[in-house]
Amino acid sequence: MDIAEIATKLDLADNKLLVRKAAELRRLCDLKFDSSSIGIGEICKAVICLEIAANRFEVIFERQRAIRLSGLTEKAYNRCFNSLQNVLDVKNKLDVRELAIQFGCIRLIPMVQKGLALYKERFFGSLPATRRGATDFTRPVFTAVAFYLCAKKHKLKVDKHRLIELCGTSESEFSSVSVSMKDLCYDVYGVSKEKQDPKEVKGHRDLLDVLPEKRKYEDGGCMSDDDKEDSAYKKRKRTDQQVYEKWKSSVLESNNSEKVEKVANKRTKQARLNFPKADLDAKSTEIK
């Protein structure tokens, strides 16, 4: 299928410059490697080239519609998209301000910038001097991960899959960068999941001291009548257990009584003595 026909199906045929750029990217891709060797068909390759061109010219691109047209799943399409981007050496430009505006988290801008600067400094410090020149922090995955971790720390909802899609990376790479940032900058991006004991928190302790009737009995507080009484659930559970035990005992008693009656009504039969004939003859001769 020609790339112009695919552009028509994606409502991009009116933008001639975009279609020409996509065709150029497709020819460049054919020159650099055989896309069929990694499972990328011609239609999928044309669709991805159109998306890359649309991103470069900042044109709205219907990604879900393109995925259906490519005949791949969303996960497979993202994998092929990242592979072609790496082959063509195309990098998405991702700005913190654009992310903040798009996700409605403008107050995170200074925090993300500060966290990124601190991560770069600590990351460079952990590397030997020979490897520092090969490190590339211009990739958008670092910006996306820093933005996601800051939003998570401040309990703001951000679509992780949408971020992965915007930065043009894989979920595994996104997770590995996330782990690296948490390890090096836990003071900036770390989120504590452990619950604090109210007794160890001074503010909570003060509140308990103000209202002694709210404290536990072992802490010197007064025990209310509600604490002495069992809850309704425990009462119902105990009642059900008693009913069950009563039913169980009645069933066992009825079974035992039936067995006793059957044994009493059973007619006893006298056993017959069958002696061998030879023994009887021997006894009769002795008598004579």
C-alpha positions in Angstrom: 0.0 0.0 0.0 1.3 3.4 -1.0 2.1 5.8 1.8 -0.2 8.4 0.3 -3.2 6.0 0.6 -2.3 5.4 4.3 -2.1 9.1 4.9 -5.5 9.5 3.4 -7.0 6.9 5.8 -5.4 8.8 8.7 -6.7 12.2 7.4 -3.1 13.4 6.7 -3.2 13.6 2.9 -3.8 17.4 2.9 -0.4 18.0 4.5 1.9 17.4 1.6 5.1 18.3 3.5 4.3 15.7 6.1 3.6 13.0 3.5 6.9 13.8 1.7 8.8 13.6 5.0 7.2 10.3 5.8 8.2 8.9 2.4 11.7 10.1 2.9 11.9 8.4 6.3 10.6 5.2 4.7 13.3 5.2 2.0 15.9 5.9 4.6 14.6 3.0 6.7 14.8 0.7 3.7 18.4 1.7 3.1 19.6 1.1 6.7 18.1 -2.3 7.5 15.5 -4.9 6.5 12.5 -4.2 8.6 11.0 -7.6 7.9 13.8 -9.2 9.9 12.4 -7.8 13.1 8.8 -8.4 12.2 7.8 -4.9 10.9 5.6 -5.1 7.8 5.4 -2.5 5.0 2.1 -1.1 6.2 3.2 -0.9 9.8 6.5 0.8 8.7 4.6 3.4 6.6 2.3 4.2 9.6 5.2 4.6 11.9 7.0 6.9 9.5 3.9 9.0 9.2 3.7 9.3 13.0 7.4 10.3 13.3 6.8 12.9 10.6 3.7 14.2 12.4 5.6 14.5 15.7 8.3 16.4 14.0 5.9 18.9 12.4 3.7 18.9 15.6 0.6 17.7 13.7 -2.2 15.9 15.6 -1.9 12.2 15.0 -4.6 9.6 15.9 -2.4 6.9 17.4 -5.2 4.4 18.2 -6.5 4.6 14.7 -3.0 4.1 13.3 -2.5 1.0 15.5 -5.7 -0.6 14.2 -4.5 0.2 10.6 -1.1 -1.4 11.2 -2.7 -4.7 12.3 -0.6 -4.9 15.5 -1.4 -4.8 19.2 -0.5 -1.6 21.0 2.4 -3.2 22.8 3.8 -4.6 19.5 3.3 -1.3 17.8 5.2 0.6 20.5 8.1 -1.9 20.2 8.3 -1.4 16.5 8.0 2.4 16.8 10.9 2.5 19.2 13.0 0.2 17.0 12.5 2.4 13.9 13.2 5.6 16.0 16.5 4.1 17.1 17.4 3.0 13.5 16.5 6.4 12.0 18.2 8.2 15.0 15.1 10.3 15.6 14.6 11.7 19.1 11.4 13.1 20.5 11.7 16.5 22.2 10.0 16.5 25.5 9.8 19.6 27.6 8.9 19.7 31.3 6.6 22.7 30.8 4.7 21.0 28.0 4.2 17.9 30.2 3.0 20.0 33.1 0.5 21.8 30.9 -0.7 18.7 29.3 -1.3 16.8 32.6 -2.3 19.9 34.6 0.6 19.8 37.0 2.2 23.2 36.6 3.4 23.4 40.2 5.7 20.4 39.5 7.9 22.2 37.0 10.6 23.5 39.5 10.6 20.2 41.4 11.2 18.2 38.2 13.9 20.5 37.0 15.7 20.4 40.4 15.4 16.6 40.6 16.8 16.2 37.1 19.8 18.4 37.8 20.5 16.5 41.1 20.2 13.1 39.3 22.6 14.1 36.6 25.1 15.3 39.2 24.9 12.2 41.3 24.9 9.9 38.2 28.0 11.5 36.8 29.7 11.2 40.2 29.0 7.5 40.4 30.6 6.8 37.0 34.3 6.6 36.2 35.8 9.4 34.2 36.2 7.3 31.1 32.4 6.6 30.8 31.1 10.1 31.6 31.4 11.2 28.0 29.1 8.4 26.7 26.2 9.3 28.9 23.3 11.0 27.1 20.7 12.8 29.3 19.0 14.5 26.3 16.7 11.5 25.8 13.1 12.2 26.7 12.8 9.2 29.0 14.7 10.9 31.8 12.3 13.9 31.7 9.3 11.7 31.6 10.4 9.5 34.5 11.4 12.5 36.6 7.9 14.1 36.0 6.2 10.8 36.8 8.1 10.3 40.1 7.5 13.9 41.2 3.7 13.5 40.5 3.6 10.2 42.4 5.4 11.7 45.4 2.9 14.6 45.5 0.0 12.1 45.0 -1.0 13.5 41.6 -2.5 11.2 39.0 -0.5 10.9 35.8 -1.1 8.3 33.1 2.1 6.2 33.0 1.3 4.6 29.7 0.7 8.0 28.1 4.1 9.2 29.3 5.8 6.1 27.8 4.0 6.8 24.6 5.1 10.5 24.5 8.8 9.8 25.3 8.9 6.9 22.7 10.5 4.3 25.0 9.6 0.9 26.2 8.0 0.0 29.6 11.1 -1.9 30.7 13.4 1.0 30.0 11.0 3.4 31.8 11.0 1.1 34.8 14.8 0.8 34.9 15.3 4.5 34.7 12.7 4.9 37.5 14.6 2.5 39.7 17.9 4.3 39.0 16.4 7.7 39.9 14.9 6.4 43.1 18.2 4.8 44.2 20.3 7.9 43.6 17.7 10.6 44.6 15.5 8.9 47.2 15.3 12.2 49.1 13.6 13.8 46.0 11.6 10.9 44.4 11.2 8.4 47.2 7.8 7.5 48.6 7.6 5.9 52.0 5.0 3.1 52.1 5.5 2.2 55.8 2.8 3.4 58.1 4.0 5.3 61.2 3.0 4.2 64.7 0.7 6.9 66.2 2.6 6.5 69.5 5.8 7.6 67.9 4.3 10.7 66.3 4.4 13.6 68.6 1.4 15.4 67.1 -0.7 12.3 67.5 0.5 11.8 71.1 -0.4 15.3 72.0 -3.9 14.8 70.6 -4.3 11.6 72.7 -3.1 13.4 75.8 -5.7 16.1 75.3 -8.5 13.6 75.3 -7.6 10.9 77.9 -10.9 9.0 77.3 -9.8 8.4 73.7 -6.6 6.7 74.9 -6.2 3.0 75.3 -6.6 1.5 78.8 -3.0 0.3 79.0 -1.8 3.9 78.2 -3.5 5.3 81.3 -6.8 6.2 79.7 -10.2 5.3 80.9 -12.0 2.3 79.3 -15.5 3.1 78.0 -18.4 0.8 78.2 -18.2 0.3 74.4 -14.7 -1.2 74.8 -15.9 -3.7 77.4 -18.7 -5.0 75.2 -18.1 -7.2 72.3 -18.9 -6.0 68.8 -22.1 -7.1 67.1 -20.1 -9.3 64.7 -18.5 -11.2 67.5 -21.8 -11.7 69.2 -23.5 -13.0 66.0 -20.5 -15.3 65.4 -20.7 -16.7 68.9 -24.5 -17.2 68.6 -24.1 -19.0 65.3 -21.5 -21.3 66.8 -23.8 -22.1 69.7 -26.6 -22.9 67.3 -24.4 -25.1 65.3 -23.1 -27.0 68.3 -26.6 -27.6 69.5 -27.7 -28.9 66.1 -24.6 -31.2 65.9 -25.2 -32.7 69.3 -28.9 -33.4 68.5 -28.0 -35.1 65.2 -25.4 -37.3 67.0 -27.9 -38.3 69.7 -30.6 -39.2 67.2 -28.1 -41.4 65.3 -27.0 -43.2 68.4 -30.6 -43.8 69.5 -31.4 -45.3 66.1 -28.5 -47.7 66.3 -29.5 -48.8 69.8 -33.1 -49.6 68.6 -31.8 -51.6 65.6 -29.6 -53.7 67.9 -32.5 -54.3 70.4 -35.0 -55.3 67.7 -32.7 -57.7 66.0 -33.7 -61.4 66.6 -31.1 -63.6 68.0 -30.6 -67.1 66.4 -29.2 -70.1 68.2 -26.1 -71.3 66.7 -26.0 -74.9 65.5 -23.2 -77.2 66.5 -21.9 -79.2 63.7 -19.4 -81.9 64.9 -17.5 -84.0 62.4 -19.0 -87.5 61.9 -15.8 -89.3 62.6 -15.6 -87.8 66.0 -19.2 -89.0 66.8 -18.4 -92.6 65.8 -15.3 -92.6 68.0 -17.3 -91.4 71.0 -20.0 -94.0 70.4 -17.5 -96.9 70.4 -15.9 -95.7 73.6 -19.3 -95.8 75.3 -19.9 -99.3 74.3 
